[in-house]
Every structure is written in structure tokens, then in C-alpha cells.
Amino acid sequence: ELFTGNTAMVTTAVAEGKADGGQLAKSWLVSYAGNFLGSVGLAALVAAGGTLAASGAPVATAVAKTSLSFKQAFVRGILCNWLVCMAVYMASMAKDLP
């Protein structure tokens, strides 16, 4: 479960009275830790495979992203989070085909 979508779904459950604050904190902690470990694992695999060393594109992308103003980075983060949350919401509302 992605942390962003998990945050939206479990917070909604708390607001609806289906979960309490302790369950929310546990869910956030486990989800964040899993996402962190997964991202470190993926980075280790990419580094071991040498996938990004073949071209200068990753460096150019990193420079472009770190050159954004705080406002631009903040707004892009909000927009990205919104898209992820909408994807989780739409997936949870989808019905199986007959």
C-alpha cells in the first residue's frame, strides 16, 4: 500500500468512526516503514544493476527537480499526492465485472 493512499483511506475510516487514533498511527507507521524499506531496496537493485549509469539523463532529471523553487516543488507534491489518492479511491470503488 502506498503511504499517500493509505493516509487518505485510513484517515477517512477514522472520520467515519470505523477506526481509532491508535489504529491510524499504527497504519501510518507500518505503511511508511514498508514504503521506505521498499524504496531503499529498489535503489539498491538499481545501483547493483547499473541501470542509471549508462546515460546522463538521471543526473539531468535530478538537477531539474532540485532546481525547482519551494513553491513549485510543494505544489507539484500536492498534485502528485492528489493523483495517487484518486487512483486509490477509484480502485477501491471499482466493481468486478460479471
C-alpha positions in Angstrom: 0.0 0.0 0.0 1.4 3.4 -0.9 1.7 5.7 2.1 -0.3 8.5 0.4 -3.3 6.4 -0.5 -3.2 4.7 2.9 -3.2 8.0 4.6 -6.3 9.1 2.7 -8.2 5.8 3.3 -7.4 5.3 7.0 -8.0 8.9 7.8 -11.4 8.6 6.2 -12.1 5.5 8.3 -11.2 7.5 11.5 -13.5 10.3 10.4 -16.3 7.7 9.8 -15.7 6.1 13.2 -14.5 2.8 11.8 -11.0 3.2 13.2 -9.5 5.0 16.2 -6.3 7.1 16.5 -4.2 4.2 17.6 -5.1 2.2 14.5 -4.4 5.3 12.4 -1.0 5.8 13.9 -0.1 2.0 13.5 -1.3 2.0 9.9 0.7 5.1 9.1 3.9 3.8 10.8 3.7 0.4 9.1 2.9 1.8 5.7 5.6 4.4 5.9 8.2 1.9 7.1 7.2 -0.5 4.3 7.4 2.2 1.7 10.8 3.3 3.0 12.3 -0.2 3.0 10.8 -0.8 -0.5 12.4 2.3 -1.8 15.8 1.5 -0.3 15.6 -2.0 -1.7 14.7 -0.7 -5.2 17.5 1.8 -5.1 19.9 -0.9 -4.1 18.8 -3.1 -7.0 19.1 -0.2 -9.5 22.6 0.6 -8.2 23.6 -3.1 -8.3 22.3 -3.4 -11.9 24.0 -0.3 -13.1 20.8 0.8 -14.8 21.2 4.5 -14.3 24.9 4.7 -15.0 24.5 4.3 -18.8 23.4 7.9 -19.6 23.4 11.4 -18.2 19.5 11.5 -18.2 19.2 10.6 -14.5 21.6 13.4 -13.5 19.8 15.9 -15.7 16.5 14.9 -14.1 17.8 15.2 -10.6 19.3 18.6 -11.3 16.0 19.8 -12.8 14.0 18.6 -9.9 16.3 20.0 -7.3 16.4 23.4 -9.1 12.6 24.0 -8.6 11.6 26.7 -6.2 10.0 25.7 -3.0 6.6 26.8 -4.2 6.8 24.8 -7.4 8.0 21.6 -5.6 5.3 22.0 -2.9 2.5 22.4 -5.5 3.8 19.5 -7.6 3.9 17.4 -4.5 0.3 18.2 -3.7 -0.8 17.5 -7.3 1.1 14.2 -7.3 -0.4 13.2 -4.0 -3.9 14.1 -5.3 -3.4 11.8 -8.3 -2.3 8.9 -6.2 -5.2 9.3 -3.7 -7.6 9.5 -6.6 -6.2 6.3 -8.1 -6.6 4.5 -4.7 -10.1 5.9 -4.3 -11.1 4.8 -7.8 -9.6 1.4 -7.3 -11.5 0.9 -4.1 -14.8 2.0 -5.6 -14.4 -0.2 -8.7 -16.8 -3.2 -9.1 -15.8 -6.5 -10.6 -17.2 -7.3 -14.0 -19.8 -10.1 -14.1 
